[in-house]
């Protein structure tokens, strides 16, 4: 993985774990798309655009708490990257969660253009 991409994902991962909307938004393209692991359509719930992503993280009541990400690995395949991870925490309803996940990323012009998320609850 190139140093620039490595640095991008390091910054993105730290910001994501903290729920830091502005820092996350700085790592994505203006037309970024986040296809969440659940939602009303086959692609899941989709957040489109940098501003919408930042607003998603500004909605504090929806955020999980005490989030810990472990076993994180990034694998590169051309302009796509695959991230595998384990995430634990407390969800918005106060229930603990523990899951493995897979994110498929597309990088364009040095920024993340797509985050397509898949998860497995334990």
Backbone as XML, in Angstrom:
<?xml version="1.0"?>
<chain id="A" units="angstrom">
  <residue number="1" name="UNK">
    <atom name="N" x="0.853" y="-1.169" z="0.000"/>
    <atom name="CA" x="0.000" y="0.000" z="0.000"/>
    <atom name="C" x="0.899" y="1.231" z="0.000"/>
  </residue>
  <residue number="2" name="UNK">
    <atom name="N" x="0.567" y="2.215" z="-0.822"/>
    <atom name="CA" x="1.404" y="3.412" z="-0.882"/>
    <atom name="C" x="1.328" y="4.183" z="0.426"/>
  </residue>
  <residue number="3" name="UNK">
    <atom name="N" x="2.348" y="4.982" z="0.678"/>
    <atom name="CA" x="2.375" y="5.769" z="1.912"/>
    <atom name="C" x="1.179" y="6.702" z="2.019"/>
  </residue>
  <residue number="4" name="UNK">
    <atom name="N" x="0.769" y="7.333" z="0.900"/>
    <atom name="CA" x="-0.361" y="8.267" z="0.926"/>
    <atom name="C" x="-1.662" y="7.544" z="1.269"/>
  </residue>
  <residue number="5" name="UNK">
    <atom name="N" x="-1.890" y="6.390" z="0.673"/>
    <atom name="CA" x="-3.109" y="5.623" z="0.960"/>
    <atom name="C" x="-3.060" y="5.090" z="2.383"/>
  </residue>
  <residue number="6" name="UNK">
    <atom name="N" x="-1.904" y="4.616" z="2.789"/>
    <atom name="CA" x="-1.728" y="4.132" z="4.160"/>
    <atom name="C" x="-2.059" y="5.238" z="5.160"/>
  </residue>
  <residue number="7" name="UNK">
    <atom name="N" x="-1.540" y="6.439" z="4.915"/>
    <atom name="CA" x="-1.808" y="7.583" z="5.792"/>
    <atom name="C" x="-3.289" y="7.953" z="5.776"/>
  </residue>
  <residue number="8" name="UNK">
    <atom name="N" x="-3.903" y="7.946" z="4.591"/>
    <atom name="CA" x="-5.331" y="8.251" z="4.468"/>
    <atom name="C" x="-6.158" y="7.307" z="5.334"/>
  </residue>
  <residue number="9" name="UNK">
    <atom name="N" x="-5.893" y="6.010" z="5.249"/>
    <atom name="CA" x="-6.686" y="5.044" z="6.010"/>
    <atom name="C" x="-6.375" y="5.086" z="7.503"/>
  </residue>
  <residue number="10" name="UNK">
    <atom name="N" x="-5.183" y="5.457" z="7.851"/>
    <atom name="CA" x="-4.853" y="5.629" z="9.273"/>
    <atom name="C" x="-5.677" y="6.789" z="9.860"/>
  </residue>
  <residue number="11" name="UNK">
    <atom name="N" x="-5.706" y="7.928" z="9.134"/>
    <atom name="CA" x="-6.479" y="9.092" z="9.593"/>
    <atom name="C" x="-7.972" y="8.786" z="9.606"/>
  </residue>
  <residue number="12" name="UNK">
    <atom name="N" x="-8.448" y="8.131" z="8.550"/>
    <atom name="CA" x="-9.865" y="7.787" z="8.440"/>
    <atom name="C" x="-10.284" y="6.852" z="9.576"/>
  </residue>
  <residue number="13" name="UNK">
    <atom name="N" x="-9.484" y="5.826" z="9.835"/>
    <atom name="CA" x="-9.803" y="4.857" z="10.890"/>
    <atom name="C" x="-9.850" y="5.493" z="12.265"/>
  </residue>
  <residue number="14" name="UNK">
    <atom name="N" x="-8.886" y="6.353" z="12.565"/>
    <atom name="CA" x="-8.879" y="7.028" z="13.871"/>
    <atom name="C" x="-10.087" y="7.936" z="14.011"/>
  </residue>
  <residue number="15" name="UNK">
    <atom name="N" x="-10.389" y="8.691" z="12.962"/>
    <atom name="CA" x="-11.538" y="9.595" z="13.005"/>
    <atom name="C" x="-12.839" y="8.812" z="13.135"/>
  </residue>
  <residue number="16" name="UNK">
    <atom name="N" x="-12.942" y="7.691" z="12.414"/>
    <atom name="CA" x="-14.165" y="6.879" z="12.450"/>
    <atom name="C" x="-14.383" y="6.321" z="13.858"/>
  </residue>
  <residue number="17" name="UNK">
    <atom name="N" x="-13.335" y="5.813" z="14.453"/>
    <atom name="CA" x="-13.449" y="5.235" z="15.799"/>
    <atom name="C" x="-13.882" y="6.281" z="16.820"/>
  </residue>
  <residue number="18" name="UNK">
    <atom name="N" x="-13.488" y="7.536" z="16.617"/>
    <atom name="CA" x="-13.866" y="8.617" z="17.534"/>
    <atom name="C" x="-15.217" y="9.231" z="17.178"/>
  </residue>
  <residue number="19" name="UNK">
    <atom name="N" x="-15.740" y="8.907" z="15.996"/>
    <atom name="CA" x="-16.979" y="9.532" z="15.550"/>
    <atom name="C" x="-16.791" y="11.004" z="15.207"/>
  </residue>
  <residue number="20" name="UNK">
    <atom name="N" x="-15.599" y="11.364" z="14.741"/>
    <atom name="CA" x="-15.243" y="12.751" z="14.434"/>
    <atom name="C" x="-15.646" y="13.083" z="12.996"/>
  </residue>
  <residue number="21" name="UNK">
    <atom name="N" x="-16.880" y="13.579" z="12.831"/>
    <atom name="CA" x="-17.436" y="13.865" z="11.512"/>
    <atom name="C" x="-16.569" y="14.731" z="10.626"/>
  </residue>
  <residue number="22" name="UNK">
    <atom name="N" x="-16.084" y="15.887" z="11.112"/>
    <atom name="CA" x="-15.248" y="16.725" z="10.252"/>
    <atom name="C" x="-13.951" y="16.030" z="9.809"/>
  </residue>
  <residue number="23" name="UNK">
    <atom name="N" x="-13.324" y="15.279" z="10.692"/>
    <atom name="CA" x="-12.087" y="14.576" z="10.332"/>
    <atom name="C" x="-12.369" y="13.442" z="9.347"/>
  </residue>
  <residue number="24" name="UNK">
    <atom name="N" x="-13.506" y="12.773" z="9.504"/>
    <atom name="CA" x="-13.897" y="11.727" z="8.550"/>
    <atom name="C" x="-14.144" y="12.362" z="7.184"/>
  </residue>
  <residue number="25" name="UNK">
    <atom name="N" x="-14.908" y="13.465" z="7.178"/>
    <atom name="CA" x="-15.253" y="14.145" z="5.927"/>
    <atom name="C" x="-14.014" y="14.611" z="5.171"/>
  </residue>
  <residue number="26" name="UNK">
    <atom name="N" x="-12.958" y="14.950" z="5.884"/>
    <atom name="CA" x="-11.719" y="15.402" z="5.240"/>
    <atom name="C" x="-11.035" y="14.276" z="4.462"/>
  </residue>
  <residue number="27" name="UNK">
    <atom name="N" x="-11.446" y="13.037" z="4.694"/>
    <atom name="CA" x="-10.823" y="11.878" z="4.050"/>
    <atom name="C" x="-11.612" y="11.362" z="2.850"/>
  </residue>
  <residue number="28" name="UNK">
    <atom name="N" x="-12.765" y="11.974" z="2.554"/>
    <atom name="CA" x="-13.639" y="11.433" z="1.511"/>
    <atom name="C" x="-13.876" y="12.446" z="0.393"/>
  </residue>
  <residue number="29" name="UNK">
    <atom name="N" x="-14.301" y="11.924" z="-0.764"/>
    <atom name="CA" x="-14.627" y="12.784" z="-1.901"/>
    <atom name="C" x="-15.942" y="13.511" z="-1.641"/>
  </residue>
  <residue number="30" name="UNK">
    <atom name="N" x="-16.164" y="14.570" z="-2.399"/>
    <atom name="CA" x="-17.406" y="15.347" z="-2.273"/>
    <atom name="C" x="-18.622" y="14.466" z="-2.549"/>
  </residue>
  <residue number="31" name="UNK">
    <atom name="N" x="-18.494" y="13.526" z="-3.495"/>
    <atom name="CA" x="-19.611" y="12.645" z="-3.859"/>
    <atom name="C" x="-19.512" y="11.265" z="-3.192"/>
  </residue>
  <residue number="32" name="UNK">
    <atom name="N" x="-18.829" y="11.204" z="-2.069"/>
    <atom name="CA" x="-18.661" y="9.967" z="-1.299"/>
    <atom name="C" x="-19.999" y="9.249" z="-1.114"/>
  </residue>
  <residue number="33" name="UNK">
    <atom name="N" x="-19.939" y="7.921" z="-1.083"/>
    <atom name="CA" x="-21.134" y="7.115" z="-0.822"/>
    <atom name="C" x="-20.811" y="6.064" z="0.230"/>
  </residue>
  <residue number="34" name="UNK">
    <atom name="N" x="-21.656" y="6.004" z="1.282"/>
    <atom name="CA" x="-21.526" y="4.990" z="2.330"/>
    <atom name="C" x="-22.751" y="4.102" z="2.258"/>
  </residue>
  <residue number="35" name="UNK">
    <atom name="N" x="-22.566" y="2.871" z="1.830"/>
    <atom name="CA" x="-23.644" y="1.879" z="1.771"/>
    <atom name="C" x="-23.571" y="1.083" z="3.065"/>
  </residue>
  <residue number="36" name="UNK">
    <atom name="N" x="-24.510" y="1.356" z="3.952"/>
    <atom name="CA" x="-24.480" y="0.730" z="5.270"/>
    <atom name="C" x="-24.915" y="-0.724" z="5.191"/>
  </residue>
  <residue number="37" name="UNK">
    <atom name="N" x="-24.581" y="-1.480" z="6.224"/>
    <atom name="CA" x="-24.833" y="-2.913" z="6.244"/>
    <atom name="C" x="-26.291" y="-3.312" z="6.374"/>
  </residue>
  <residue number="38" name="UNK">
    <atom name="N" x="-27.149" y="-2.375" z="6.696"/>
    <atom name="CA" x="-28.578" y="-2.666" z="6.839"/>
    <atom name="C" x="-29.361" y="-1.490" z="6.275"/>
  </residue>
  <residue number="39" name="UNK">
    <atom name="N" x="-30.592" y="-1.754" z="5.916"/>
    <atom name="CA" x="-31.424" y="-0.673" z="5.408"/>
    <atom name="C" x="-32.534" y="-1.193" z="4.522"/>
  </residue>
  <residue number="40" name="UNK">
    <atom name="N" x="-33.286" y="-0.272" z="3.930"/>
    <atom name="CA" x="-34.495" y="-0.644" z="3.201"/>
    <atom name="C" x="-34.271" y="-1.136" z="1.768"/>
  </residue>
  <residue number="41" name="UNK">
    <atom name="N" x="-33.036" y="-1.167" z="1.294"/>
    <atom name="CA" x="-32.770" y="-1.573" z="-0.087"/>
    <atom name="C" x="-31.622" y="-2.582" z="-0.107"/>
  </residue>
  <residue number="42" name="UNK">
    <atom name="N" x="-31.443" y="-3.278" z="-1.221"/>
    <atom name="CA" x="-30.343" y="-4.240" z="-1.293"/>
    <atom name="C" x="-28.980" y="-3.634" z="-0.963"/>
  </residue>
  <residue number="43" name="UNK">
    <atom name="N" x="-28.770" y="-2.365" z="-1.284"/>
    <atom name="CA" x="-27.493" y="-1.711" z="-0.975"/>
    <atom name="C" x="-27.429" y="-1.243" z="0.472"/>
  </residue>
  <residue number="44" name="UNK">
    <atom name="N" x="-28.483" y="-1.490" z="1.254"/>
    <atom name="CA" x="-28.530" y="-0.989" z="2.628"/>
    <atom name="C" x="-28.961" y="0.465" z="2.628"/>
  </residue>
  <residue number="45" name="UNK">
    <atom name="N" x="-28.874" y="1.101" z="3.774"/>
    <atom name="CA" x="-29.151" y="2.541" z="3.856"/>
    <atom name="C" x="-27.935" y="3.251" z="3.271"/>
  </residue>
  <residue number="46" name="UNK">
    <atom name="N" x="-28.164" y="4.185" z="2.364"/>
    <atom name="CA" x="-27.059" y="4.841" z="1.673"/>
    <atom name="C" x="-26.969" y="6.303" z="2.092"/>
  </residue>
  <residue number="47" name="UNK">
    <atom name="N" x="-25.788" y="6.712" z="2.515"/>
    <atom name="CA" x="-25.491" y="8.109" z="2.828"/>
    <atom name="C" x="-24.664" y="8.625" z="1.660"/>
  </residue>
  <residue number="48" name="UNK">
    <atom name="N" x="-25.174" y="9.677" z="0.998"/>
    <atom name="CA" x="-24.498" y="10.205" z="-0.193"/>
    <atom name="C" x="-23.961" y="11.603" z="0.056"/>
  </residue>
  <residue number="49" name="UNK">
    <atom name="N" x="-22.682" y="11.784" z="-0.210"/>
    <atom name="CA" x="-22.056" y="13.095" z="-0.143"/>
    <atom name="C" x="-21.337" y="13.362" z="1.164"/>
  </residue>
  <residue number="50" name="UNK">
    <atom name="N" x="-20.314" y="14.203" z="1.058"/>
    <atom name="CA" x="-19.497" y="14.562" z="2.218"/>
    <atom name="C" x="-20.340" y="15.238" z="3.297"/>
  </residue>
  <residue number="51" name="UNK">
    <atom name="N" x="-21.210" y="16.166" z="2.908"/>
    <atom name="CA" x="-22.030" y="16.887" z="3.885"/>
    <atom name="C" x="-22.979" y="15.938" z="4.612"/>
  </residue>
  <residue number="52" name="UNK">
    <atom name="N" x="-23.576" y="15.002" z="3.890"/>
    <atom name="CA" x="-24.491" y="14.040" z="4.514"/>
    <atom name="C" x="-23.746" y="13.129" z="5.482"/>
  </residue>
  <residue number="53" name="UNK">
    <atom name="N" x="-22.522" y="12.764" z="5.139"/>
    <atom name="CA" x="-21.714" y="11.930" z="6.032"/>
    <atom name="C" x="-21.414" y="12.680" z="7.324"/>
  </residue>
  <residue number="54" name="UNK">
    <atom name="N" x="-21.021" y="13.939" z="7.194"/>
    <atom name="CA" x="-20.721" y="14.738" z="8.377"/>
    <atom name="C" x="-21.970" y="14.899" z="9.242"/>
  </residue>
  <residue number="55" name="UNK">
    <atom name="N" x="-23.131" y="15.113" z="8.620"/>
    <atom name="CA" x="-24.392" y="15.241" z="9.361"/>
    <atom name="C" x="-24.737" y="13.944" z="10.084"/>
  </residue>
  <residue number="56" name="UNK">
    <atom name="N" x="-24.428" y="12.820" z="9.465"/>
    <atom name="CA" x="-24.687" y="11.508" z="10.077"/>
    <atom name="C" x="-23.956" y="11.390" z="11.414"/>
  </residue>
  <residue number="57" name="UNK">
    <atom name="N" x="-22.735" y="11.866" z="11.465"/>
    <atom name="CA" x="-21.960" y="11.776" z="12.699"/>
    <atom name="C" x="-22.312" y="12.881" z="13.684"/>
  </residue>
  <residue number="58" name="UNK">
    <atom name="N" x="-22.921" y="13.956" z="13.204"/>
    <atom name="CA" x="-23.344" y="15.040" z="14.096"/>
    <atom name="C" x="-24.589" y="14.648" z="14.888"/>
  </residue>
  <residue number="59" name="UNK">
    <atom name="N" x="-25.345" y="13.669" z="14.387"/>
    <atom name="CA" x="-26.558" y="13.203" z="15.065"/>
    <atom name="C" x="-26.148" y="12.290" z="16.217"/>
  </residue>
  <residue number="60" name="UNK">
    <atom name="N" x="-25.673" y="12.880" z="17.291"/>
    <atom name="CA" x="-25.075" y="12.152" z="18.411"/>
    <atom name="C" x="-25.927" y="11.075" z="19.039"/>
  </residue>
  <residue number="61" name="UNK">
    <atom name="N" x="-27.244" y="11.232" z="19.046"/>
    <atom name="CA" x="-28.090" y="10.247" z="19.718"/>
    <atom name="C" x="-28.047" y="8.891" z="19.026"/>
  </residue>
  <residue number="62" name="UNK">
    <atom name="N" x="-27.677" y="8.855" z="17.747"/>
    <atom name="CA" x="-27.641" y="7.599" z="17.004"/>
    <atom name="C" x="-26.309" y="6.867" z="17.145"/>
  </residue>
  <residue number="63" name="UNK">
    <atom name="N" x="-25.337" y="7.513" z="17.737"/>
    <atom name="CA" x="-23.996" y="6.940" z="17.796"/>
    <atom name="C" x="-23.894" y="5.828" z="18.833"/>
  </residue>
  <residue number="64" name="UNK">
    <atom name="N" x="-23.215" y="4.754" z="18.487"/>
    <atom name="CA" x="-22.892" y="3.761" z="19.512"/>
    <atom name="C" x="-21.847" y="4.342" z="20.464"/>
  </residue>
  <residue number="65" name="UNK">
    <atom name="N" x="-21.788" y="3.791" z="21.658"/>
    <atom name="CA" x="-20.836" y="4.265" z="22.673"/>
    <atom name="C" x="-19.798" y="3.178" z="22.939"/>
  </residue>
  <residue number="66" name="UNK">
    <atom name="N" x="-18.712" y="3.615" z="23.539"/>
    <atom name="CA" x="-17.648" y="2.698" z="23.967"/>
    <atom name="C" x="-17.196" y="1.773" z="22.836"/>
  </residue>
  <residue number="67" name="UNK">
    <atom name="N" x="-17.132" y="2.320" z="21.635"/>
    <atom name="CA" x="-16.757" y="1.529" z="20.464"/>
    <atom name="C" x="-15.268" y="1.199" z="20.509"/>
  </residue>
  <residue number="68" name="UNK">
    <atom name="N" x="-14.982" y="-0.065" z="20.290"/>
    <atom name="CA" x="-13.604" y="-0.529" z="20.198"/>
    <atom name="C" x="-13.479" y="-1.333" z="18.905"/>
  </residue>
  <residue number="69" name="UNK">
    <atom name="N" x="-12.491" y="-0.970" z="18.115"/>
    <atom name="CA" x="-12.233" y="-1.685" z="16.869"/>
    <atom name="C" x="-10.935" y="-2.461" z="17.042"/>
  </residue>
  <residue number="70" name="UNK">
    <atom name="N" x="-10.995" y="-3.743" z="16.720"/>
    <atom name="CA" x="-9.811" y="-4.589" z="16.835"/>
    <atom name="C" x="-9.721" y="-5.478" z="15.603"/>
  </residue>
  <residue number="71" name="UNK">
    <atom name="N" x="-8.626" y="-6.194" z="15.510"/>
    <atom name="CA" x="-8.406" y="-7.144" z="14.415"/>
    <atom name="C" x="-8.554" y="-6.478" z="13.045"/>
  </residue>
  <residue number="72" name="UNK">
    <atom name="N" x="-8.242" y="-5.179" z="12.964"/>
    <atom name="CA" x="-8.407" y="-4.425" z="11.718"/>
    <atom name="C" x="-7.257" y="-4.694" z="10.752"/>
  </residue>
  <residue number="73" name="UNK">
    <atom name="N" x="-7.614" y="-4.970" z="9.514"/>
    <atom name="CA" x="-6.636" y="-5.203" z="8.455"/>
    <atom name="C" x="-7.155" y="-4.553" z="7.177"/>
  </residue>
  <residue number="74" name="UNK">
    <atom name="N" x="-6.247" y="-3.981" z="6.406"/>
    <atom name="CA" x="-6.592" y="-3.421" z="5.099"/>
    <atom name="C" x="-5.865" y="-4.239" z="4.036"/>
  </residue>
  <residue number="75" name="UNK">
    <atom name="N" x="-6.600" y="-4.602" z="2.981"/>
    <atom name="CA" x="-6.060" y="-5.393" z="1.876"/>
    <atom name="C" x="-6.324" y="-4.610" z="0.593"/>
  </residue>
  <residue number="76" name="UNK">
    <atom name="N" x="-5.318" y="-4.455" z="-0.245"/>
    <atom name="CA" x="-5.452" y="-3.628" z="-1.438"/>
    <atom name="C" x="-5.593" y="-4.478" z="-2.693"/>
  </residue>
  <residue number="77" name="UNK">
    <atom name="N" x="-6.498" y="-4.017" z="-3.589"/>
    <atom name="CA" x="-6.697" y="-4.649" z="-4.894"/>
    <atom name="C" x="-6.970" y="-3.533" z="-5.906"/>
  </residue>
  <residue number="78" name="UNK">
    <atom name="N" x="-5.923" y="-2.965" z="-6.470"/>
    <atom name="CA" x="-6.076" y="-1.849" z="-7.405"/>
    <atom name="C" x="-6.584" y="-0.611" z="-6.686"/>
  </residue>
  <residue number="79" name="UNK">
    <atom name="N" x="-7.651" y="-0.001" z="-7.223"/>
    <atom name="CA" x="-8.212" y="1.189" z="-6.584"/>
    <atom name="C" x="-9.250" y="0.841" z="-5.523"/>
  </residue>
  <residue number="80" name="UNK">
    <atom name="N" x="-9.409" y="-0.447" z="-5.251"/>
    <atom name="CA" x="-10.313" y="-0.898" z="-4.189"/>
    <atom name="C" x="-9.491" y="-1.449" z="-3.023"/>
  </residue>
  <residue number="81" name="UNK">
    <atom name="N" x="-9.998" y="-1.235" z="-1.830"/>
    <atom name="CA" x="-9.375" y="-1.782" z="-0.628"/>
    <atom name="C" x="-10.456" y="-2.498" z="0.158"/>
  </residue>
  <residue number="82" name="UNK">
    <atom name="N" x="-10.068" y="-3.542" z="0.853"/>
    <atom name="CA" x="-10.985" y="-4.311" z="1.671"/>
    <atom name="C" x="-10.501" y="-4.227" z="3.105"/>
  </residue>
  <residue number="83" name="UNK">
    <atom name="N" x="-11.362" y="-3.803" z="3.984"/>
    <atom name="CA" x="-11.007" y="-3.710" z="5.390"/>
    <atom name="C" x="-11.805" y="-4.719" z="6.189"/>
  </residue>
  <residue number="84" name="UNK">
    <atom name="N" x="-11.125" y="-5.547" z="6.960"/>
    <atom name="CA" x="-11.798" y="-6.484" z="7.854"/>
    <atom name="C" x="-11.532" y="-6.028" z="9.281"/>
  </residue>
  <residue number="85" name="UNK">
    <atom name="N" x="-12.507" y="-6.247" z="10.159"/>
    <atom name="CA" x="-12.375" y="-5.739" z="11.523"/>
    <atom name="C" x="-13.360" y="-6.440" z="12.456"/>
  </residue>
  <residue number="86" name="UNK">
    <atom name="N" x="-13.143" y="-6.235" z="13.740"/>
    <atom name="CA" x="-14.090" y="-6.630" z="14.778"/>
    <atom name="C" x="-14.442" y="-5.363" z="15.547"/>
  </residue>
  <residue number="87" name="UNK">
    <atom name="N" x="-15.723" y="-5.166" z="15.814"/>
    <atom name="CA" x="-16.180" y="-3.970" z="16.514"/>
    <atom name="C" x="-17.083" y="-4.374" z="17.677"/>
  </residue>
  <residue number="88" name="UNK">
    <atom name="N" x="-16.811" y="-3.797" z="18.838"/>
    <atom name="CA" x="-17.655" y="-4.006" z="20.014"/>
    <atom name="C" x="-18.063" y="-2.642" z="20.551"/>
  </residue>
  <residue number="89" name="UNK">
    <atom name="N" x="-19.129" y="-2.623" z="21.333"/>
    <atom name="CA" x="-19.582" y="-1.375" z="21.938"/>
    <atom name="C" x="-20.999" y="-1.501" z="22.458"/>
  </residue>
  <residue number="90" name="UNK">
    <atom name="N" x="-21.601" y="-0.348" z="22.685"/>
    <atom name="CA" x="-22.985" y="-0.254" z="23.158"/>
    <atom name="C" x="-23.768" y="0.475" z="22.069"/>
  </residue>
  <residue number="91" name="UNK">
    <atom name="N" x="-24.862" y="-0.132" z="21.590"/>
    <atom name="CA" x="-25.614" y="0.505" z="20.510"/>
    <atom name="C" x="-26.496" y="1.643" z="21.027"/>
  </residue>
  <residue number="92" name="UNK">
    <atom name="N" x="-27.207" y="2.303" z="20.123"/>
    <atom name="CA" x="-28.036" y="3.458" z="20.469"/>
    <atom name="C" x="-29.155" y="3.100" z="21.445"/>
  </residue>
  <residue number="93" name="UNK">
    <atom name="N" x="-29.540" y="1.822" z="21.507"/>
    <atom name="CA" x="-30.584" y="1.374" z="22.436"/>
    <atom name="C" x="-30.020" y="0.901" z="23.768"/>
  </residue>
  <residue number="94" name="UNK">
    <atom name="N" x="-28.705" y="1.025" z="23.953"/>
    <atom name="CA" x="-28.076" y="0.626" z="25.208"/>
    <atom name="C" x="-27.702" y="-0.839" z="25.288"/>
  </residue>
  <residue number="95" name="UNK">
    <atom name="N" x="-27.788" y="-1.553" z="24.175"/>
    <atom name="CA" x="-27.453" y="-2.983" z="24.159"/>
    <atom name="C" x="-26.022" y="-3.188" z="23.658"/>
  </residue>
  <residue number="96" name="UNK">
    <atom name="N" x="-25.271" y="-4.089" z="24.317"/>
    <atom name="CA" x="-23.916" y="-4.367" z="23.837"/>
    <atom name="C" x="-23.957" y="-5.085" z="22.484"/>
  </residue>
  <residue number="97" name="UNK">
    <atom name="N" x="-22.954" y="-4.823" z="21.667"/>
    <atom name="CA" x="-22.842" y="-5.536" z="20.396"/>
    <atom name="C" x="-21.398" y="-5.974" z="20.189"/>
  </residue>
  <residue number="98" name="UNK">
    <atom name="N" x="-21.251" y="-7.003" z="19.385"/>
    <atom name="CA" x="-19.947" y="-7.567" z="19.041"/>
    <atom name="C" x="-20.103" y="-8.132" z="17.640"/>
  </residue>
  <residue number="99" name="UNK">
    <atom name="N" x="-19.354" y="-7.610" z="16.676"/>
    <atom name="CA" x="-19.526" y="-8.098" z="15.314"/>
    <atom name="C" x="-18.229" y="-8.028" z="14.536"/>
  </residue>
  <residue number="100" name="UNK">
    <atom name="N" x="-18.161" y="-8.880" z="13.542"/>
    <atom name="CA" x="-17.103" y="-8.813" z="12.547"/>
    <atom name="C" x="-17.668" y="-8.062" z="11.356"/>
  </residue>
  <residue number="101" name="UNK">
    <atom name="N" x="-16.809" y="-7.338" z="10.667"/>
    <atom name="CA" x="-17.279" y="-6.593" z="9.516"/>
    <atom name="C" x="-16.279" y="-6.610" z="8.384"/>
  </residue>
  <residue number="102" name="UNK">
    <atom name="N" x="-16.792" y="-6.263" z="7.238"/>
    <atom name="CA" x="-15.997" y="-6.127" z="6.029"/>
    <atom name="C" x="-16.449" y="-4.847" z="5.346"/>
  </residue>
  <residue number="103" name="UNK">
    <atom name="N" x="-15.524" y="-3.981" z="5.037"/>
    <atom name="CA" x="-15.812" y="-2.778" z="4.272"/>
    <atom name="C" x="-15.056" y="-2.861" z="2.958"/>
  </residue>
  <residue number="104" name="UNK">
    <atom name="N" x="-15.743" y="-2.552" z="1.869"/>
    <atom name="CA" x="-15.120" y="-2.445" z="0.561"/>
    <atom name="C" x="-15.005" y="-0.953" z="0.270"/>
  </residue>
  <residue number="105" name="UNK">
    <atom name="N" x="-13.793" y="-0.495" z="0.012"/>
    <atom name="CA" x="-13.539" y="0.923" z="-0.238"/>
    <atom name="C" x="-13.064" y="1.122" z="-1.668"/>
  </residue>
  <residue number="106" name="UNK">
    <atom name="N" x="-13.441" y="2.266" z="-2.237"/>
    <atom name="CA" x="-12.856" y="2.696" z="-3.504"/>
    <atom name="C" x="-12.179" y="4.038" z="-3.260"/>
  </residue>
  <residue number="107" name="UNK">
    <atom name="N" x="-10.949" y="4.169" z="-3.739"/>
    <atom name="CA" x="-10.183" y="5.407" z="-3.588"/>
    <atom name="C" x="-10.100" y="6.089" z="-4.948"/>
  </residue>
  <residue number="108" name="UNK">
    <atom name="N" x="-10.343" y="7.402" z="-4.936"/>
    <atom name="CA" x="-10.251" y="8.188" z="-6.160"/>
    <atom name="C" x="-9.579" y="9.525" z="-5.846"/>
  </residue>
  <residue number="109" name="UNK">
    <atom name="N" x="-8.592" y="9.881" z="-6.601"/>
    <atom name="CA" x="-7.886" y="11.157" z="-6.416"/>
    <atom name="C" x="-7.385" y="11.341" z="-4.986"/>
  </residue>
  <residue number="110" name="UNK">
    <atom name="N" x="-6.917" y="10.250" z="-4.382"/>
    <atom name="CA" x="-6.324" y="10.320" z="-3.051"/>
    <atom name="C" x="-7.311" y="10.407" z="-1.905"/>
  </residue>
  <residue number="111" name="UNK">
    <atom name="N" x="-8.607" y="10.246" z="-2.198"/>
    <atom name="CA" x="-9.643" y="10.283" z="-1.151"/>
    <atom name="C" x="-10.547" y="9.061" z="-1.293"/>
  </residue>
  <residue number="112" name="UNK">
    <atom name="N" x="-11.280" y="8.756" z="-0.240"/>
    <atom name="CA" x="-12.189" y="7.611" z="-0.249"/>
    <atom name="C" x="-13.493" y="8.030" z="-0.921"/>
  </residue>
  <residue number="113" name="UNK">
    <atom name="N" x="-13.885" y="7.316" z="-1.982"/>
    <atom name="CA" x="-15.098" y="7.629" z="-2.730"/>
    <atom name="C" x="-16.263" y="6.720" z="-2.336"/>
  </residue>
  <residue number="114" name="UNK">
    <atom name="N" x="-15.958" y="5.525" z="-1.825"/>
    <atom name="CA" x="-16.997" y="4.550" z="-1.489"/>
    <atom name="C" x="-16.588" y="3.762" z="-0.258"/>
  </residue>
  <residue number="115" name="UNK">
    <atom name="N" x="-17.557" y="3.555" z="0.627"/>
    <atom name="CA" x="-17.406" y="2.639" z="1.771"/>
    <atom name="C" x="-18.656" y="1.766" z="1.737"/>
  </residue>
  <residue number="116" name="UNK">
    <atom name="N" x="-18.504" y="0.530" z="1.328"/>
    <atom name="CA" x="-19.616" y="-0.414" z="1.214"/>
    <atom name="C" x="-19.464" y="-1.415" z="2.355"/>
  </residue>
  <residue number="117" name="UNK">
    <atom name="N" x="-20.370" y="-1.361" z="3.331"/>
    <atom name="CA" x="-20.206" y="-2.080" z="4.606"/>
    <atom name="C" x="-21.047" y="-3.345" z="4.697"/>
  </residue>
  <residue number="118" name="UNK">
    <atom name="N" x="-20.428" y="-4.374" z="5.274"/>
    <atom name="CA" x="-21.085" y="-5.651" z="5.536"/>
    <atom name="C" x="-20.725" y="-6.060" z="6.953"/>
  </residue>
  <residue number="119" name="UNK">
    <atom name="N" x="-21.686" y="-6.612" z="7.694"/>
    <atom name="CA" x="-21.390" y="-6.995" z="9.066"/>
    <atom name="C" x="-21.988" y="-8.333" z="9.439"/>
  </residue>
  <residue number="120" name="UNK">
    <atom name="N" x="-21.376" y="-8.957" z="10.439"/>
    <atom name="CA" x="-21.852" y="-10.230" z="10.968"/>
    <atom name="C" x="-21.946" y="-10.081" z="12.475"/>
  </residue>
  <residue number="121" name="UNK">
    <atom name="N" x="-23.153" y="-10.183" z="13.017"/>
    <atom name="CA" x="-23.337" y="-10.089" z="14.463"/>
    <atom name="C" x="-22.915" y="-11.384" z="15.119"/>
  </residue>
  <residue number="122" name="UNK">
    <atom name="N" x="-22.269" y="-11.267" z="16.270"/>
    <atom name="CA" x="-21.856" y="-12.458" z="17.019"/>
    <atom name="C" x="-22.850" y="-12.729" z="18.120"/>
  </residue>
</chain>
